[in-house]
Amino acid sequence: MRVLIILCIALVLIPINSASRLRIVLGTALTTAHFEFRKQQYIDMFARLKNYGYENIYVVEGFRKEGPSFLDEYASHVFYAQTSNPALKNQGVNEARTQLEGTYHFMFDPEDMILKLTGRYHLLSDDLLRFVEQNADNFDAFVKINENGDVHTLGFAMRCKYFREMYEQMNYIAMEKNRINLETEVGNYIKRKLHDGSFRVFYITKLNIMANLFGSSAAPGAQGIVYY
């Protein structure tokens, strides 16, 4: 009996596994321009994620401030953010603010790994999803960068506590005034964290994401297909 009691106490004292939980977050913007075209793009993304086995999806709607909408038919977690400002010229500011707002609304744990995807783009495979999920405990961020160190924010992952810190530290006034890209600011944050020496980054060479630029709210009139 004494041995059994000791064993039970030991089991209680074993720390609970604190493995990171993957949170797939889609950024959406239900603009009136090209609405049906963009709607089909979002629906295609939901279908692709479901086909890959990912149905517990979180959506941060950054344009429409109240629901419901068709998004609620495809996702159980839809948040209609309140912080977007349609008067801003730099849509990266709106994206950052609404994504930050969404992490608090959904009450993500600071250690969760957030995989943020632009909802209307097209995943060509589940490689990014699987890799981040399998290695979420080993790195604090998974990013693809360009030659300047800017991060392709259409698809990147970061631990929630750093995701929040990054967006809370951004100078949104300067970003709007000087038209500083969100991709540049995310890249600069990662450079600062690496300089501190406690931040672990995995640099992805290929996201396997196809972006159809037609109907873009950030760059009206843009055309073409881009592969990342």
C-alpha positions as CSV (number, residue, x, y, z in Angstrom):
1,M,0.0,0.0,0.0
2,R,2.8,2.4,0.9
3,V,4.4,1.8,-2.5
4,L,1.1,2.4,-4.3
5,I,0.7,5.7,-2.4
6,I,4.2,6.9,-3.3
7,L,3.6,5.9,-6.9
8,C,0.4,7.9,-7.0
9,I,2.1,11.0,-5.5
10,A,4.8,10.7,-8.1
11,L,2.3,10.6,-10.9
12,V,0.6,13.7,-9.6
13,L,3.9,15.5,-9.5
14,I,4.8,14.7,-13.1
15,P,4.4,17.9,-15.1
16,I,1.6,17.9,-17.6
17,N,2.7,17.9,-21.2
18,S,2.9,21.5,-22.4
19,A,3.1,20.7,-26.1
20,S,2.1,23.6,-28.3
21,R,-1.3,23.5,-29.9
22,L,-1.6,24.4,-33.5
23,R,-4.1,27.2,-34.2
24,I,-4.9,27.7,-37.9
25,V,-6.1,31.3,-38.3
26,L,-7.5,32.6,-41.6
27,G,-7.5,36.3,-42.3
28,T,-10.5,37.4,-44.3
29,A,-11.9,40.7,-45.6
30,L,-15.5,40.6,-46.9
31,T,-15.3,43.7,-49.1
32,T,-18.1,44.5,-51.5
33,A,-15.7,44.7,-54.5
34,H,-15.5,41.4,-56.3
35,F,-17.5,39.8,-53.5
36,E,-18.6,36.6,-55.2
37,F,-15.2,36.0,-56.6
38,R,-13.5,36.4,-53.2
39,K,-16.3,34.4,-51.5
40,Q,-15.5,31.4,-53.7
41,Q,-11.8,31.7,-52.9
42,Y,-12.6,31.5,-49.2
43,I,-14.9,28.5,-49.7
44,D,-12.2,26.8,-51.7
45,M,-9.7,27.3,-48.8
46,F,-12.2,25.8,-46.3
47,A,-12.7,22.8,-48.6
48,R,-9.0,22.3,-49.0
49,L,-8.3,22.5,-45.3
50,K,-11.1,20.0,-44.6
51,N,-9.7,17.7,-47.2
52,Y,-6.3,17.8,-45.4
53,G,-8.0,16.9,-42.2
54,Y,-8.1,20.4,-40.6
55,E,-11.6,21.5,-39.6
56,N,-11.0,23.4,-36.3
57,I,-10.3,26.6,-38.1
58,Y,-10.3,30.1,-36.6
59,V,-11.4,33.1,-38.8
60,V,-10.6,36.7,-38.2
61,E,-12.8,38.9,-40.4
62,G,-11.1,42.2,-40.7
63,F,-13.6,44.2,-42.7
64,R,-17.2,43.4,-41.8
65,K,-17.8,44.3,-38.1
66,E,-20.7,42.0,-37.4
67,G,-22.1,38.7,-38.5
68,P,-23.4,36.3,-39.4
69,S,-22.0,35.7,-42.9
70,F,-21.3,32.7,-45.1
71,L,-18.1,32.3,-43.0
72,D,-20.1,31.0,-40.1
73,E,-21.3,28.1,-42.4
74,Y,-17.8,26.9,-42.8
75,A,-16.1,27.6,-39.5
76,S,-17.1,27.2,-35.9
77,H,-14.8,30.1,-34.7
78,V,-15.5,33.3,-36.6
79,F,-14.6,36.7,-35.1
80,Y,-15.7,40.0,-36.6
81,A,-12.9,42.3,-35.6
82,Q,-13.7,45.9,-34.5
83,T,-10.4,47.6,-34.9
84,S,-10.1,47.9,-38.6
85,N,-10.2,51.5,-40.1
86,P,-11.4,51.6,-43.7
87,A,-9.9,55.1,-44.1
88,L,-6.4,53.8,-43.8
89,K,-4.3,53.5,-46.9
90,N,-2.0,50.9,-45.4
91,Q,-4.1,47.7,-45.2
92,G,-1.2,46.0,-43.4
93,V,-2.1,48.1,-40.3
94,N,-5.6,46.8,-40.4
95,E,-4.4,43.2,-40.8
96,A,-2.1,43.5,-37.8
97,R,-4.6,45.1,-35.5
98,T,-7.4,42.7,-36.3
99,Q,-5.1,39.6,-36.0
100,L,-4.0,40.8,-32.6
101,E,-7.6,41.4,-31.6
102,G,-8.5,37.9,-32.7
103,T,-5.8,36.2,-30.6
104,Y,-7.3,37.7,-27.4
105,H,-10.9,37.1,-28.5
106,F,-10.2,33.4,-29.0
107,M,-8.2,33.3,-25.8
108,F,-5.3,31.4,-27.3
109,D,-2.7,30.1,-24.9
110,P,0.6,32.1,-25.1
111,E,2.4,28.9,-26.0
112,D,0.1,28.0,-28.9
113,M,1.5,28.1,-32.4
114,I,-0.5,30.4,-34.6
115,L,-0.4,29.5,-38.3
116,K,-1.8,32.5,-40.1
117,L,-3.0,32.2,-43.7
118,T,-4.6,34.6,-46.0
119,G,-7.9,33.0,-46.5
120,R,-8.5,33.7,-50.1
121,Y,-5.3,32.2,-51.4
122,H,-4.9,28.6,-52.4
123,L,-2.9,25.9,-50.6
124,L,-1.2,23.6,-53.1
125,S,-0.4,20.9,-50.5
126,D,-0.5,20.3,-46.8
127,D,3.3,20.3,-46.4
128,L,3.3,23.6,-44.5
129,L,0.5,22.5,-42.2
130,R,2.1,19.2,-41.3
131,F,5.6,20.6,-40.9
132,V,4.6,23.3,-38.5
133,E,2.4,20.9,-36.5
134,Q,5.1,18.3,-36.2
135,N,7.8,20.9,-35.2
136,A,5.8,23.4,-33.2
137,D,7.7,22.6,-30.0
138,N,11.1,23.1,-31.5
139,F,10.7,26.6,-33.0
140,D,9.1,29.9,-32.2
141,A,8.4,30.9,-35.8
142,F,8.2,29.5,-39.3
143,V,8.7,32.0,-42.0
144,K,9.6,32.5,-45.7
145,I,11.5,35.7,-46.3
146,N,12.6,37.6,-49.4
147,E,16.1,39.0,-50.1
148,N,15.5,41.9,-47.8
149,G,14.4,39.8,-44.9
150,D,10.8,40.7,-45.3
151,V,8.4,38.0,-44.2
152,H,5.7,36.7,-46.6
153,T,2.7,37.2,-44.3
154,L,0.2,35.4,-46.5
155,G,1.4,32.2,-44.7
156,F,3.6,32.2,-41.6
157,A,3.6,30.7,-38.1
158,M,4.6,32.2,-34.8
159,R,4.1,31.3,-31.1
160,C,1.2,33.2,-29.7
161,K,3.1,35.1,-27.1
162,Y,5.5,36.5,-29.7
163,F,2.7,37.0,-32.2
164,R,1.0,39.3,-29.7
165,E,4.2,41.0,-28.6
166,M,5.1,41.7,-32.3
167,Y,1.8,43.4,-33.1
168,E,1.6,45.3,-29.8
169,Q,5.1,46.8,-30.5
170,M,4.4,48.0,-34.0
171,N,4.3,51.7,-34.7
172,Y,1.1,51.9,-36.6
173,I,1.2,55.6,-37.0
174,A,4.6,55.4,-38.7
175,M,3.5,52.5,-40.8
176,E,0.5,54.4,-42.2
177,K,2.4,57.7,-42.6
178,N,5.4,56.2,-44.4
179,R,3.5,53.3,-46.0
180,I,5.7,50.7,-44.4
181,N,4.8,47.2,-45.4
182,L,3.6,44.8,-42.7
183,E,6.0,42.2,-44.2
184,T,8.9,44.5,-43.4
185,E,7.8,45.1,-39.9
186,V,7.4,41.4,-39.2
187,G,10.8,40.8,-40.6
188,N,12.3,43.5,-38.5
189,Y,10.7,42.0,-35.4
190,I,12.2,38.6,-36.1
191,K,15.6,40.2,-36.6
192,R,15.4,41.9,-33.2
193,K,14.4,38.7,-31.5
194,L,17.2,36.8,-33.1
195,H,19.6,39.4,-31.9
196,D,18.4,38.8,-28.3
197,G,19.4,35.2,-28.8
198,S,16.4,33.4,-27.4
199,F,14.2,33.1,-30.5
200,R,14.2,30.0,-32.7
201,V,13.2,30.5,-36.3
202,F,12.8,28.0,-39.1
203,Y,13.2,29.5,-42.6
204,I,10.9,27.9,-45.1
205,T,12.0,27.8,-48.7
206,K,8.6,27.0,-50.2
207,L,5.1,27.7,-48.8
208,N,3.2,25.9,-51.6
209,I,0.7,28.7,-51.7
210,M,-0.8,30.2,-54.9
211,A,-2.0,33.8,-54.8
212,N,-4.5,35.1,-57.3
213,L,-4.0,38.8,-57.1
214,F,-7.3,39.7,-58.8
215,G,-9.8,41.2,-56.4
216,S,-7.1,42.3,-53.9
217,S,-8.4,44.8,-51.3
218,A,-4.8,45.9,-50.5
219,A,-3.8,46.4,-54.2
220,P,-6.9,47.2,-56.3
221,G,-6.3,46.5,-59.9
222,A,-3.6,44.0,-59.3
223,Q,-3.5,41.0,-61.7
224,G,-1.7,37.8,-62.1
225,I,-0.9,34.5,-60.3
226,V,2.0,34.3,-57.9
227,Y,3.4,31.2,-56.4
228,Y,5.2,31.2,-53.0
